Amino acid sequence: ALEEAVRHATSHADFAGRFRHPVKFNGSDFVETRLSAEEQFAETSKLASKSLHVFLERYGNMLPSSDLHALAAMPAASTAEVQYWLERLQREPVKGDRMEKLRRRRRWVWARREMARPEGFFSEDEMKRRDPQLFHRVVGRHLDSGLRLSAPMQGSLSGYLMQQLERECEGIASGG
């Protein structure tokens, strides 16, 4: 059963992207040793026989359910780690709408983190660097005509807009 599961995993289309070739330190650099297909099979077999839970974590979603059921019947499957991965892999896959909800949540967490960073993705300097024309079209129309658009912005956009609003309010209050 174990050899059949390893064979299915190593023949899967995604295996090459997940397999971790050995890396060794040669005294000055880390050097990756690229293994042949036979050596990859041997390494994966060794991993499955010594640490079944790690094999399931890395390659379990590449296995058909018949292999998962066969692995569950093995004596090595009695450990808590292996049981965890077998239960997780045998569960029904996440539905499309639930997956989309999780994706949106991850994006929102990322966006909030980037908004909090001074030099994050949404900072004015970063937006100007990414697409200067769009930045000038959207943000530049709020700048004083005396300012050159190519000049770097001083302070934050929100601070600048608040100053503009205060000037307008003072002008209205003093003018009438």
C-alpha positions as CSV (number, residue, x, y, z in Angstrom):
1,A,0.0,0.0,0.0
2,L,2.8,2.4,0.9
3,E,4.7,1.8,-2.3
4,E,1.5,2.3,-4.4
5,A,0.8,5.6,-2.6
6,V,4.4,6.8,-3.3
7,R,4.0,5.8,-6.9
8,H,0.8,7.8,-7.2
9,A,2.4,10.8,-5.5
10,T,5.5,10.8,-7.6
11,S,3.6,10.4,-10.9
12,H,1.2,13.3,-10.0
13,A,1.6,16.4,-12.2
14,D,2.2,18.7,-9.1
15,F,4.9,16.4,-7.6
16,A,7.9,18.2,-9.3
17,G,6.8,21.5,-7.7
18,R,6.5,20.1,-4.2
19,F,9.5,17.7,-4.0
20,R,12.3,19.1,-1.9
21,H,15.7,18.3,-3.4
22,P,18.4,17.9,-0.7
23,V,20.3,21.0,0.2
24,K,23.8,20.9,1.7
25,F,26.2,23.6,3.0
26,N,29.6,23.4,1.2
27,G,31.4,25.8,3.5
28,S,30.4,29.0,1.8
29,D,27.0,28.4,0.1
30,F,24.0,26.1,0.3
31,V,24.0,23.8,-2.8
32,E,20.9,22.0,-4.0
33,T,21.5,18.5,-5.4
34,R,19.0,17.7,-8.1
35,L,17.8,14.1,-7.9
36,S,16.7,11.9,-10.8
37,A,13.2,10.5,-10.9
38,E,14.4,7.1,-9.4
39,E,16.2,8.9,-6.6
40,Q,13.1,11.1,-6.0
41,F,11.0,7.9,-5.7
42,A,13.5,6.4,-3.3
43,E,13.6,9.6,-1.1
44,T,9.9,9.8,-1.1
45,S,9.6,6.1,-0.1
46,K,12.0,6.6,2.7
47,L,10.1,9.6,3.9
48,A,6.8,7.7,3.8
49,S,8.2,4.7,5.7
50,K,9.9,6.8,8.4
51,S,7.5,9.7,8.7
52,L,4.2,8.9,7.3
53,H,2.6,12.0,8.7
54,V,5.1,14.2,6.9
55,F,4.5,12.3,3.6
56,L,0.8,12.8,4.0
57,E,1.2,16.5,4.8
58,R,3.3,17.1,1.7
59,Y,1.8,14.7,-0.8
60,G,-1.5,13.5,0.7
61,N,-3.7,15.7,-1.6
62,M,-2.1,14.0,-4.6
63,L,-3.4,10.6,-3.5
64,P,-6.6,9.0,-4.5
65,S,-9.0,8.0,-1.7
66,S,-8.3,4.3,-2.2
67,D,-4.6,5.0,-1.3
68,L,-5.7,7.0,1.8
69,H,-8.0,4.1,2.9
70,A,-5.1,1.6,2.4
71,L,-2.7,3.7,4.4
72,A,-5.2,4.0,7.2
73,A,-5.1,0.2,7.6
74,M,-1.4,0.2,8.1
75,P,0.1,-0.1,11.7
76,A,2.0,3.2,11.1
77,A,-1.3,5.0,10.8
78,S,-2.1,4.6,14.5
79,T,-0.2,7.7,15.5
80,A,-2.1,10.9,16.3
81,E,-0.2,12.8,13.6
82,V,-1.1,10.3,10.8
83,Q,-4.7,10.1,12.0
84,Y,-4.9,13.9,11.8
85,W,-3.7,14.0,8.2
86,L,-5.8,11.0,7.1
87,E,-9.0,12.6,8.6
88,R,-8.2,15.9,7.1
89,L,-7.5,14.5,3.6
90,Q,-10.6,12.2,3.6
91,R,-12.9,15.1,4.5
92,E,-15.0,16.5,1.7
93,P,-13.1,19.3,-0.1
94,V,-14.0,22.9,0.6
95,K,-16.8,24.1,-1.6
96,G,-16.3,26.9,-4.1
97,D,-18.2,29.6,-2.2
98,R,-16.4,28.8,1.1
99,M,-13.1,28.9,-0.7
100,E,-14.0,32.3,-2.2
101,K,-14.9,33.6,1.3
102,L,-11.6,32.4,2.7
103,R,-9.8,34.0,-0.2
104,R,-11.5,37.3,0.4
105,R,-10.8,37.2,4.1
106,R,-7.1,36.6,3.4
107,R,-7.0,39.5,0.9
108,W,-8.7,41.8,3.4
109,V,-6.2,40.8,6.2
110,W,-3.4,41.5,3.7
111,A,-4.9,44.9,2.7
112,R,-5.3,46.0,6.3
113,R,-1.7,45.1,7.1
114,E,-0.5,47.0,4.0
115,M,-2.6,50.0,4.9
116,A,-1.1,50.1,8.4
117,R,2.5,50.0,7.0
118,P,3.9,53.5,6.3
119,E,5.6,52.3,3.1
120,G,3.0,49.6,2.3
121,F,1.3,48.8,-1.0
122,F,-1.3,51.6,-0.5
123,S,1.2,54.4,0.5
124,E,1.2,57.4,-1.8
125,D,4.8,56.9,-2.8
126,E,4.2,53.3,-3.6
127,M,1.1,54.1,-5.7
128,K,3.0,56.8,-7.5
129,R,5.9,54.5,-8.2
130,R,3.6,51.7,-9.5
131,D,1.5,53.8,-12.0
132,P,2.5,57.5,-12.1
133,Q,-0.1,58.4,-14.8
134,L,-3.0,56.9,-12.8
135,F,-1.7,58.6,-9.6
136,H,-1.6,62.0,-11.3
137,R,-5.0,61.5,-12.9
138,V,-6.7,60.4,-9.7
139,V,-4.7,62.2,-6.9
140,G,-3.0,65.0,-8.9
141,R,-6.2,66.8,-9.6
142,H,-6.5,67.5,-5.9
143,L,-3.0,69.2,-5.8
144,D,-2.4,73.0,-6.0
145,S,-1.9,74.1,-9.6
146,G,1.3,75.8,-8.4
147,L,2.8,72.4,-7.4
148,R,4.6,70.4,-10.1
149,L,3.1,67.0,-10.3
150,S,6.5,65.4,-10.7
151,A,7.6,66.9,-7.4
152,P,7.5,64.4,-4.5
153,M,4.5,64.8,-2.2
154,Q,5.3,66.2,1.2
155,G,3.4,64.4,4.0
156,S,0.4,62.2,3.5
157,L,-2.4,62.7,1.1
158,S,-4.9,62.8,3.9
159,G,-2.9,65.5,5.6
160,Y,-2.7,67.5,2.4
161,L,-6.4,67.2,1.8
162,M,-7.2,68.2,5.3
163,Q,-5.1,71.3,4.9
164,Q,-6.9,72.2,1.7
165,L,-10.2,71.8,3.4
166,E,-9.2,74.0,6.3
167,R,-8.0,76.7,3.8
168,E,-11.3,76.5,1.9
169,C,-13.2,76.8,5.2
170,E,-11.1,79.7,6.3
171,G,-11.6,81.4,3.0
172,I,-15.4,80.9,3.2
173,A,-15.5,82.1,6.8
174,S,-13.5,85.3,6.2
175,G,-15.1,86.0,2.8
176,G,-18.6,86.0,3.9
